[in-house]
């Protein structure tokens, strides 16, 4: 069922170019989709096309549908919705595209139109609104949820649930996620001060984006990131008013909430006079860097978004570019590295994490075949599309070399997904964040320097 837009929501005005059946704000940009020359270079880079072999589930096919709606030849309906949301938004097609088509932005704009024309209903709407509007934008609520999860883990309830088989009431993929849930710590936004001094001579100041999921599920990674930055002479600022980056909202078609969160973060970090905004979650970093795209029609925030996005850097690139001291202790481990989609394809950060890891003495790097192929996490894709996500995860785990002890990466969603894959395949590799490995190497160095402590 299609919802008719109110007059105030219509973007088609007398002097505007025709938008066909796109009737709401932020339709797919004609300048972007007209750049596609239909060469097909994107096809073999697309995970869903690799799996399904259907043209309409490829980047080229999706752009064809986007153009058809713009020309009024296709309605926004289930046939349009399916390929738009089956897309992982992994951006592998953008890396492959010789014309530089911004497929990710087009998909996200199309999803925004779909959710205006076809709002979620029933339990899907309830669950979506609860998490995307009721939880993620509210730091205190997320921290409270994290505390409840910690109580669940520590009180013995989790053990009872697992031994009793109560998990069987959950869908298989959600039950598997519960099995690999990391131990919940305390968010650094609660435990750390606003300003954390550098060790030794200060090289610079990094304002750190803590993330919502990262700071609740992987607060230990955030703690490691702070230690690595300060160890390398970088003071860290933690603005307490920061909020969710909005990536999950934009991916889901809720551009209104995505923009609201973007404005909040822009104001928070620009007010802090940050030299750089460092991020250790690839999905968040990509979303923050794309605020100018999201707010391109916002007269008040357009320039602010550009100013903010120019400051955003993944922590691995920041250390690589502005000062990194290799650990001195030898860490005798054999690892491989997985490229998070929104770090490699989304931000163009490929070599920097590898360069940092390769400088750790004794650490042996094994190449992961198809390291940049999506693992199937893709935000909450592994929840909304578990079958496709599972197929991609199986392919990813099958590519992992047999003789590695750890798999390193730079995104929390990938860490959860890969941990589930290791468990499902009966393997024992440890899933680690790049900053954790570096932090452990520094800790080993300190232990060797002070054996009596």
NORWOBEL-V886360 format. One record per run of one state. SS is the DSSP state (hx for helix, st for strand, lp for the rest). FROM is the first residue (numbers start at 1). LEN is the number of residues. If there is no record, write none. Layout:
BEGIN
ss->SS from->FROM len->LEN
ss->SS from->FROM len->LEN
END
This chain:
BEGIN
ss->lp from->1 len->6
ss->hx from->7 len->3
ss->lp from->10 len->20
ss->hx from->30 len->4
ss->lp from->34 len->9
ss->hx from->43 len->3
ss->lp from->46 len->1
ss->hx from->47 len->6
ss->lp from->53 len->2
ss->hx from->55 len->3
ss->lp from->58 len->1
ss->hx from->59 len->12
ss->lp from->71 len->7
ss->hx from->78 len->9
ss->lp from->87 len->5
ss->hx from->92 len->5
ss->lp from->97 len->6
ss->hx from->103 len->15
ss->lp from->118 len->4
ss->hx from->122 len->12
ss->lp from->134 len->5
ss->hx from->139 len->16
ss->lp from->155 len->2
ss->hx from->157 len->8
ss->lp from->165 len->1
ss->hx from->166 len->4
ss->lp from->170 len->2
ss->hx from->172 len->8
ss->lp from->180 len->8
ss->hx from->188 len->4
ss->lp from->192 len->3
ss->st from->195 len->2
ss->lp from->197 len->7
ss->st from->204 len->6
ss->lp from->210 len->3
ss->hx from->213 len->5
ss->lp from->218 len->1
ss->hx from->219 len->13
ss->lp from->232 len->2
ss->st from->234 len->4
ss->lp from->238 len->9
ss->hx from->247 len->5
ss->lp from->252 len->3
ss->hx from->255 len->17
ss->lp from->272 len->4
ss->st from->276 len->4
ss->lp from->280 len->2
ss->hx from->282 len->8
ss->lp from->290 len->1
ss->hx from->291 len->4
ss->lp from->295 len->7
ss->hx from->302 len->8
ss->lp from->310 len->2
ss->st from->312 len->3
ss->hx from->315 len->8
ss->lp from->323 len->10
ss->st from->333 len->5
ss->lp from->338 len->3
ss->hx from->341 len->4
ss->lp from->345 len->6
ss->hx from->351 len->8
ss->lp from->359 len->4
ss->st from->363 len->4
ss->lp from->367 len->14
ss->hx from->381 len->4
ss->lp from->385 len->1
ss->hx from->386 len->14
ss->lp from->400 len->6
ss->st from->406 len->4
ss->lp from->410 len->2
ss->hx from->412 len->13
ss->lp from->425 len->5
ss->st from->430 len->4
ss->hx from->434 len->16
ss->lp from->450 len->4
END
